[in-house]
């Protein structure tokens, strides 16, 4: 598992895989699942601190993925990489707010 994080942190993972699979697919699924679970916990009238903790649990991972996209895109260069950098920033905002 450390290899997964290491290659992404160093910008060594393929940019397409990092952006489309790791961030948009898996990261979004984790964020949606976390939000859904938080809503269930809220419906069960559990403490607000627990609901918020569950809701924001994926945020550090999402920040990691966004930084990894930026680091990898900077190495790649080009318009596609710049668009992925912009997309990752917008995605991070969307997952943090939603």
Secondary structure, DSSP 8 states (H G I E B T S, - for coil): -HHHHHHHHTT-S-HHIIIIIIIIIIIHHHHHHHHHHHHHHHHTT--HHHHHHHHHTTHHHHHHHHHHHHHHHHHH-SHHHHHHHHHHHHHHHHHHH-
